[in-house]
Structures are given as structure tokens and as C-alpha cells.
Amino acid sequence: MAHIPKIAVLVSGGGSNLQAIIDAIDDKRLNAEIKIVISSNTKAYALERAKKHGINTHIISKKLFSNPSSEISKIVQDNRIDLIVLAGYLGILSGDILKQYHNRIINIHPALLPKFGGPGMYGHYVHEAVINAKEKESGATVHYVTANIDGGKIILQKKVPVYIGDTTSSLAERVLIEEHTILPEAINLVLHPK
């Protein structure tokens, strides 16, 4: 039987991108198995989504661990993970994990990188910055994770229009729809290159 790649998904919030990956696997659009979900937040709804699907969960927060990246590294190695997916994960990975999993860690970002990326650019801050800059379009980007925050090679991008009168939440909703589409696609491209 062919090897089914194992994924670790890192989350911090609602987990709608985690759900998009689960759905893509269930619909046979993605040949992979989510082996573990790791959350930086004990109250993340993503943990409930994982439990509903029988996926093992771990909580690794700055409150619990002085070096979350090294704890995550241990767990992913113990579980023989092929790919680490950051899906709304608000922590920053650093140190050895970036070397050990070089080109095997990807992140979804709610803007068209290289614009509106880097430290402090997450969630509504990104959409606020896009609207304030009077951009005509925004979107979602899946990219490789490197030591340079949001600076890794881009795997996939999808654009959405920015409308006059958009709020951070109306723009966020439009971008999120595309995130749910391109994240499973990008995972497929990384795990099963043609």
C-alpha cells in the first residue's frame, strides 16, 4: 500500500482552515492524514474540530513551555510527520525545527505576499492595513516557512477584490473563502509534486 503522508496542523483559533483540510481529505481531494493538531491556545475551537474527527491534539503555549518550537519539533518527530501546516497559527517557529523541516513547513497568510507580511501582520491587522493602503485587491497566500517571517517561497496565491466600503470583517470573509480553497491545493502540490 502506498504511503499516506502524515500532516501536523498548527492552530490558534477557530480552525476553519483545519476544517477545509479535513473536508478535502474526506472528499478524496487530498491524499494525506492529519496525524496531530497542535494549538497555541487552550480555548481554540480548532481543538474541538480535531476531537470530532478523532485527531490527537496537543497544547503547546508560551505559558506552558519556554521554547514552544522545540516542543513542537519533538512531537512532530515522534509522530513521523511529513509536513507541518500552519493554519491560523499565531506563534512563530524558530530554531532547529526550521532546519529539520526545511521546505516541509507551510503557512497560510491572509494577504498577497510579499505585501502586508512580517511581524505583527496577522488576522484583522492585515485586512486593516490593506484597506488603509487603498489596495484594489487582496487575497490569500500559501508559502514555505523560513526564519524570515512571511518571507518564504510562495506556493500558491488567490486574489480577491477590495471593494469601496469594505470593513476588516467583510474583507476577511472574502479572503477566508479563498484560504479554504488554496490551502488543501497547496498541501497537494507540496506532498504530491507532479
LUMVEX-613049 format. One line per 2 residues: number of its first residue (from 1); their letters; for each residue x, y, z of N, C-alpha, C. Coordinates in steps of 0.1 Angstrom, whole numbers, plus 5000, padded with zeros to 4 digits. Example, Ala and Ser with C-alpha at 12.3 -4.5 7.8 and 13.67 -1.06 7.14 Angstrom:
<atoms>
1> AS> 5132,4943,5078,5123,4955,5078,5132,4967,5078; 5128,4978,5071,5137,4989,5071,5129,5000,5079
</atoms>
This chain:
<atoms>
1> MA> 5008,4988,5000,5000,5000,5000,5009,5013,5000; 5005,5022,4992,5012,5035,4991,5012,5042,5005
3> HI> 5023,5049,5007,5025,5057,5019,5015,5069,5019; 5007,5070,5029,4999,5082,5030,5006,5092,5039
5> PK> 5009,5104,5033,5017,5114,5041,5009,5119,5053; 5017,5121,5064,5012,5125,5077,5014,5140,5078
7> IA> 5003,5147,5083,5004,5161,5085,5002,5165,5099; 5009,5175,5104,5006,5181,5117,5001,5195,5113
9> VL> 4989,5199,5119,4984,5212,5117,4985,5220,5130; 4991,5232,5128,4992,5241,5140,4982,5252,5139
11> VS> 4975,5254,5150,4963,5263,5151,4964,5272,5163; 4956,5282,5163,4954,5291,5174,4940,5295,5177
13> GG> 4931,5293,5167,4918,5299,5168,4907,5289,5164; 4898,5294,5155,4886,5287,5152,4888,5274,5144
15> GS> 4898,5274,5136,4902,5262,5129,4894,5259,5116; 4889,5270,5110,4882,5268,5097,4891,5263,5086
17> NL> 4904,5267,5086,4913,5262,5076,4916,5247,5079; 4917,5243,5092,4918,5229,5096,4906,5221,5090
19> QA> 4894,5227,5092,4882,5220,5087,4883,5218,5072; 4889,5229,5065,4890,5228,5050,4899,5216,5046
21> II> 4910,5214,5054,4919,5203,5051,4912,5189,5054; 4905,5189,5065,4897,5177,5069,4887,5173,5058
23> DA> 4880,5183,5053,4870,5181,5043,4876,5176,5030; 4888,5182,5026,4895,5178,5014,4900,5164,5015
25> ID> 4904,5160,5026,4908,5145,5028,4896,5136,5027; 4885,5140,5034,4872,5132,5034,4867,5131,5020
27> DK> 4868,5142,5012,4863,5142,4998,4873,5136,4988; 4884,5131,4993,4894,5124,4984,4901,5134,4975
29> RL> 4900,5147,4978,4907,5157,4970,4922,5159,4975; 4924,5153,4987,4938,5154,4993,4941,5141,4999
31> NA> 4953,5135,4994,4957,5122,4999,4967,5125,5010; 4962,5125,5022,4970,5128,5034,4962,5124,5046
33> EI> 4969,5123,5057,4963,5121,5070,4967,5131,5080; 4958,5138,5087,4961,5147,5098,4964,5138,5110
35> KI> 4977,5137,5113,4981,5129,5125,4979,5136,5138; 4982,5149,5138,4981,5156,5151,4977,5171,5148
37> VI> 4970,5177,5158,4967,5191,5157,4974,5197,5170; 4982,5207,5168,4989,5214,5179,4983,5228,5180
39> SS> 4979,5232,5192,4973,5245,5194,4982,5253,5204; 4983,5266,5201,4990,5275,5210,4980,5281,5220
41> NT> 4967,5277,5219,4957,5283,5227,4948,5272,5232; 4946,5272,5246,4938,5261,5252,4923,5262,5248
43> KA> 4919,5274,5244,4905,5276,5241,4902,5276,5226; 4911,5272,5218,4909,5272,5204,4898,5263,5200
45> YA> 4888,5267,5192,4877,5259,5188,4883,5248,5178; 4894,5251,5172,4901,5241,5163,4903,5227,5171
47> LE> 4905,5228,5184,4907,5216,5191,4895,5207,5191; 4883,5214,5192,4870,5206,5192,4868,5200,5178
49> RA> 4872,5207,5167,4871,5201,5154,4879,5189,5153; 4892,5190,5158,4901,5178,5157,4895,5166,5165
51> KK> 4890,5169,5177,4885,5158,5185,4873,5151,5179; 4864,5159,5172,4853,5154,5165,4857,5143,5154
53> HG> 4869,5146,5149,4874,5137,5138,4884,5127,5143; 4885,5126,5157,4894,5116,5163,4909,5119,5160
55> IN> 4912,5131,5159,4927,5135,5157,4933,5139,5170; 4944,5134,5173,4952,5137,5186,4955,5151,5186
57> TH> 4954,5157,5198,4957,5172,5200,4967,5174,5211; 4974,5184,5209,4984,5189,5219,4983,5204,5221
59> II> 4985,5208,5233,4985,5223,5236,4999,5227,5239; 5005,5235,5231,5019,5240,5234,5019,5255,5233
61> SK> 5018,5261,5245,5017,5276,5245,5030,5281,5252; 5032,5294,5250,5043,5301,5257,5041,5301,5272
63> KL> 5029,5300,5277,5026,5299,5291,5031,5286,5297; 5030,5275,5289,5034,5262,5293,5048,5258,5291
65> FS> 5054,5264,5280,5067,5260,5276,5076,5272,5273; 5088,5272,5277,5097,5283,5275,5101,5283,5260
67> NP> 5102,5272,5254,5106,5271,5239,5096,5262,5232; 5084,5268,5228,5074,5260,5221,5079,5253,5208
69> SS> 5088,5260,5201,5093,5254,5188,5100,5240,5191; 5108,5239,5201,5115,5227,5204,5105,5216,5208
71> EI> 5095,5220,5216,5084,5210,5220,5077,5205,5207; 5073,5214,5198,5066,5210,5186,5075,5201,5178
73> SK> 5088,5204,5177,5098,5196,5170,5098,5182,5175; 5098,5180,5188,5098,5167,5194,5085,5159,5190
75> IV> 5074,5166,5191,5061,5159,5188,5060,5155,5174; 5064,5164,5164,5063,5160,5150,5073,5149,5147
77> QD> 5085,5149,5153,5094,5138,5150,5089,5125,5156; 5083,5125,5168,5078,5113,5174,5066,5107,5165
79> NR> 5059,5116,5158,5048,5111,5150,5051,5110,5135; 5064,5111,5132,5069,5109,5119,5061,5117,5108
81> ID> 5060,5130,5111,5052,5139,5103,5060,5142,5090; 5053,5142,5079,5059,5146,5066,5058,5161,5063
83> LI> 5047,5167,5068,5045,5182,5065,5038,5188,5077; 5043,5200,5080,5037,5208,5091,5030,5220,5084
85> VL> 5017,5221,5088,5009,5231,5082,5004,5241,5092; 5008,5254,5090,5004,5265,5100,4990,5270,5094
87> AG> 4980,5268,5101,4966,5272,5097,4960,5281,5107; 4964,5294,5106,4959,5304,5116,4966,5302,5129
89> YL> 4979,5298,5128,4988,5297,5140,4994,5310,5142; 4993,5315,5155,4998,5328,5158,5012,5328,5164
91> GI> 5018,5316,5166,5031,5315,5172,5041,5317,5160; 5054,5319,5164,5065,5320,5154,5074,5308,5157
93> LS> 5076,5300,5146,5085,5288,5148,5099,5293,5146; 5108,5288,5154,5122,5293,5153,5132,5281,5157
95> GD> 5144,5283,5154,5154,5273,5158,5155,5261,5149; 5158,5249,5155,5161,5237,5148,5150,5232,5139
97> IL> 5138,5234,5143,5126,5229,5136,5127,5234,5121; 5132,5246,5119,5132,5252,5106,5142,5245,5097
99> KQ> 5153,5240,5104,5163,5232,5096,5158,5218,5094; 5153,5212,5104,5149,5198,5103,5138,5196,5093
101> YH> 5129,5206,5093,5117,5205,5084,5118,5215,5072; 5130,5218,5068,5132,5227,5057,5124,5223,5045
103> NR> 5116,5233,5040,5107,5231,5028,5096,5220,5032; 5094,5218,5045,5083,5209,5049,5074,5216,5059
105> II> 5074,5229,5060,5065,5237,5068,5059,5248,5059; 5046,5248,5059,5039,5258,5051,5029,5266,5060
107> NI> 5026,5278,5055,5017,5287,5062,5007,5293,5053; 4995,5296,5058,4986,5304,5050,4985,5318,5056
109> HP> 4986,5328,5047,4986,5342,5051,4975,5349,5044; 4968,5358,5051,4956,5364,5045,4959,5377,5038
111> AL> 4969,5377,5029,4972,5388,5020,4980,5383,5009; 4983,5392,4999,4991,5388,4988,5006,5391,4991
113> LP> 5012,5382,4997,5027,5384,5000,5034,5387,4987; 5045,5394,4987,5052,5400,4998,5046,5412,5005
115> KF> 5035,5417,4999,5028,5429,5006,5022,5424,5019; 5021,5432,5029,5014,5430,5041,5017,5417,5049
117> GG> 5030,5415,5049,5035,5404,5057,5045,5408,5068; 5050,5399,5075,5061,5402,5085,5055,5403,5099
119> PG> 5064,5407,5109,5059,5408,5123,5047,5417,5125; 5038,5412,5133,5026,5420,5136,5015,5419,5125
121> MY> 5018,5413,5114,5008,5413,5103,5001,5399,5103; 4990,5399,5111,4982,5387,5112,4967,5391,5114
123> GH> 4958,5383,5111,4944,5385,5113,4939,5398,5108; 4931,5405,5117,4925,5418,5112,4935,5429,5110
125> YV> 4947,5428,5115,4957,5438,5113,4961,5438,5098; 4961,5427,5092,4964,5426,5078,4953,5433,5069
127> HE> 4941,5429,5072,4930,5435,5064,4928,5450,5066; 4931,5454,5079,4931,5468,5082,4941,5476,5073
129> AV> 4953,5470,5073,4964,5476,5065,4961,5477,5051; 4955,5466,5045,4952,5466,5031,4941,5477,5028
131> IN> 4931,5478,5036,4921,5488,5034,4927,5502,5036; 4935,5504,5046,4941,5517,5048,4950,5522,5036
133> AK> 4956,5511,5030,4965,5514,5019,4958,5516,5006; 4944,5515,5006,4936,5517,4995,4939,5508,4983
135> EK> 4943,5495,4987,4946,5485,4977,4933,5481,4969; 4935,5478,4956,4924,5474,4948,4921,5459,4950
137> ES> 4931,5451,4954,4929,5437,4956,4937,5432,4968; 4932,5421,4973,4940,5414,4984,4938,5399,4981
139> GA> 4940,5391,4990,4939,5376,4988,4945,5368,4998; 4949,5356,4994,4955,5346,5003,4967,5341,4997
141> TV> 4977,5338,5005,4990,5332,5001,4994,5320,5009; 4998,5309,5003,5004,5298,5010,5019,5298,5006
143> HY> 5027,5298,5017,5042,5299,5014,5049,5290,5024; 5062,5287,5020,5071,5280,5029,5075,5288,5041
145> VT> 5076,5282,5052,5080,5289,5064,5096,5289,5065; 5101,5301,5067,5116,5302,5070,5118,5311,5082
147> AN> 5130,5314,5085,5133,5322,5097,5128,5337,5094; 5127,5340,5081,5122,5353,5077,5107,5353,5077
149> ID> 5100,5360,5087,5086,5359,5088,5079,5363,5076; 5070,5354,5071,5062,5356,5058,5071,5358,5046
151> GG> 5084,5354,5047,5093,5356,5036,5097,5344,5028; 5091,5333,5031,5095,5320,5024,5089,5320,5010
153> KI> 5093,5311,5001,5089,5310,4988,5074,5308,4987; 5067,5315,4978,5053,5314,4976,5049,5301,4968
155> IL> 5039,5294,4973,5035,5281,4967,5022,5284,4958; 5013,5291,4964,5000,5295,4957,4995,5308,4962
157> QK> 4988,5315,4954,4981,5327,4958,4968,5328,4951; 4958,5334,4957,4945,5336,4951,4941,5351,4954
159> KV> 4936,5358,4944,4933,5372,4946,4918,5374,4949; 4914,5384,4956,4901,5388,4958,4900,5404,4956
161> PV> 4889,5409,4951,4888,5424,4950,4886,5430,4964; 4891,5442,4965,4888,5450,4977,4878,5461,4973
163> YI> 4866,5461,4979,4856,5470,4975,4856,5483,4983; 4851,5494,4977,4849,5506,4985,4839,5503,4996
165> GD> 4842,5507,5008,4832,5504,5019,4835,5491,5026; 4845,5484,5021,4849,5471,5028,4853,5474,5043
167> TT> 4849,5466,5052,4854,5466,5065,4864,5455,5067; 4871,5455,5078,4881,5444,5080,4874,5431,5080
169> SS> 4862,5430,5086,4855,5417,5086,4849,5413,5073; 4844,5423,5065,4839,5419,5051,4850,5414,5042
171> LA> 4862,5421,5043,4873,5416,5035,4878,5403,5040; 4879,5401,5053,4884,5389,5059,4875,5377,5055
173> ER> 4862,5379,5054,4853,5368,5050,4856,5364,5035; 4858,5374,5027,4861,5371,5013,4874,5364,5011
175> VL> 4884,5368,5019,4898,5362,5018,4897,5348,5023; 4889,5346,5034,4889,5332,5041,4883,5322,5031
177> IE> 4873,5326,5023,4868,5316,5013,4879,5311,5004; 4888,5320,5000,4899,5316,4991,4910,5308,4999
179> EH> 4912,5311,5012,4921,5304,5020,4917,5289,5020; 4904,5287,5022,4899,5273,5023,4901,5265,5010
181> TI> 4901,5272,4999,4904,5266,4986,4918,5263,4984; 4927,5273,4986,4941,5271,4982,4949,5263,4992
183> LP> 4945,5263,5005,4954,5255,5014,4954,5240,5011; 4943,5234,5009,4944,5220,5005,4951,5218,4992
185> EA> 4949,5227,4982,4956,5226,4969,4971,5227,4971; 4975,5236,4980,4990,5238,4982,4996,5226,4989
187> IN> 4988,5220,4998,4993,5208,5005,4995,5197,4995; 4986,5196,4986,4987,5186,4975,4999,5188,4966
189> LV> 5002,5201,4963,5014,5204,4955,5027,5200,4962; 5027,5203,4975,5039,5200,4982,5041,5185,4984
191> LH> 5030,5178,4988,5032,5164,4991,5032,5155,4979; 5026,5159,4968,5025,5151,4956,5029,5159,4944
193> PK> 5042,5164,4943,5046,5172,4932,5045,5164,4919; 5040,5171,4908,5038,5164,4896,5051,5163,4888
</atoms>
